[in-house]
Amino acid sequence: MILDRPQRAIPALGAVYDALYEYAYPLIRIVFGLLFVPHGAQKLFGLAGGSIAGTAQFMTKMGLEPAVPLTWFIALLEFFGGLMIAAGLLTRPLAVLFAGFMLVATFHVHGPNGFFWTKGGYEYPLLLLILSIAIAIRGGDRLSVDQAIGKEV
């Protein structure tokens, strides 16, 4: 449903905006989910020098224990949960799990480094936290498995 909008500054673009409107939220949900998949693959499959063991060592150093089970949880959430969010399957519960994950990443892992991502700060994890909350609120919505099967949590 397209809500009432103020008059457009460039009226000629109105038809384009209207035609693409229903795809805006699925685009956000799909890209959000797919952004996590390489991170999970890195841990699970050793891509780009990553590993469960290396991530567990990092988590121990950060004071996140029990590090090995947490690392497995995060790796599986990033890889399989990312794919499922992109597909729109079990969208809300997975988005809540991602929100918890990003809450820790934002304030515990990256918070001490300040705001800017270029200094290892919390800028990017905070954005992902806010997006995960928004996705948890909205659910799978259009172009999702949740909608296709007519069930959503």
N, C-alpha and C positions, 0 to 999 in steps of 0.2 A: 504494500500500500504506500503510495506516495503522499506524504503529508503536504499541507498548504505551505508554500514557500514564498519568500519575498520575491519581488520582481528580479529577474536575472540581469546582471550587468551586461552579459553577452547573450542575448536571446537566441542567437543562432545555435548555441551549444545545448540548448534545452532538450532537443530531440535526442542528442547523444547521451546526456545525463539520464534522461528518462529510460532510454533503452538499456543502459547498463546498471541502473539502480539496483535491481534485484541481485546482481552479481557482486556488489561491493562487499557485503558482509561475508559471503562464502569465500571470497578472495582473501580476506583477512584471516579467517579461520584456517583455510588450507595452507597459506604461507606460514602462519604461526606454527602449525603442526610440523610442516616439512622443515622448518628451521632447526628443529631439535633432532631430526633423524640422523644427520651426519655426526652429531655429538654422541649419540647413543652408539652408532656404528663404530666410531673411534674407540670407545671403551670396549664394546663387545667383540669387535673383529680386528682390533689392533691397527685401525687406519691412522695414518699420519703420526705414527709413533705412540698412539694412546694405548691404554690397557686398563683392565680392572685393577691390577696390582698397583700401577702408578697412580691411578685416581684414588685408590684406598689410602696410599701413602700421603697424598695431598690432603685428603679428608682428615686423617689422623693429625697431621701437622696443624690443621685448622681447628682441631678440637671437636670434630664431628665424629662421634662414636655411636654405635659400633661401625667402624669404617667399611669393612668388607660387605656386610649386608646392605648398608646404605648405598654403597657404590653399585651393587647389583640392582637395587631398586631404581636408582637414578638412571642407570644405563638402559634398563628395560623400559622405564617410563619414557625416556627420551626417544628410543628407537620405536618400540611398538605403540606407546601412547601417542607419539608424534604422528605416526601413520594413521592411528584411529581418529585423532582430532581432525586431521586433514580430510579423512573420509566422512567425518561427522558421526562416528559410532561411539556411543557412551560418552558423548561430548561433555555434558555437565560434570559427571564425577571425575573424569580425567582432567578437566580444566581446574577443578578444585585441587587435585593432586599437584598439577603444575603450579598453581598459585602458592601452595605450601613450599614447594621446591624453590620457586623464585623469591619467596619471602626470605628464606634462609640465604640464598645467593645474593640478594640485594643488600641485606643489612648485616649479615655475619661475614660473608666471604668478601664482597666488594665494597661494603660500606666504609671500612677503615681507609680505603684508597681515595676517598673523595668522590665527587660527582662524575668527572669526565672519564669516558670509556678508554680513551687513549692513555690514561694513567692507571688502568685496571679498576676504574671506579664503577659506581652502581648505575650509571645512566642507562645502559642497555638492559640489564636485569630488571630495573624498575619498569621500563617500558613493557617487557615481557610479563611482569607481575600484573600490571594494569590490564594488559590484553587478556591474560588468563582469567582475571576476575570478570571482565566484560563477556568473555566467551562462556564462563560458568553461568552468568545471568541469562544470556540469550539462548544458549543451547546450540544444537546443530543447525536449526533453522533451514533455510533453502539449500537445495543441492547436498543433502546429507543422508547418510544411511538411516539415522534416527527418524527423519521425516519419511523416508521411503517405506520403512517398516511400520510407521505409525506409532512408534513407542519412543518415549524419552524419559529419562530419570529426572 
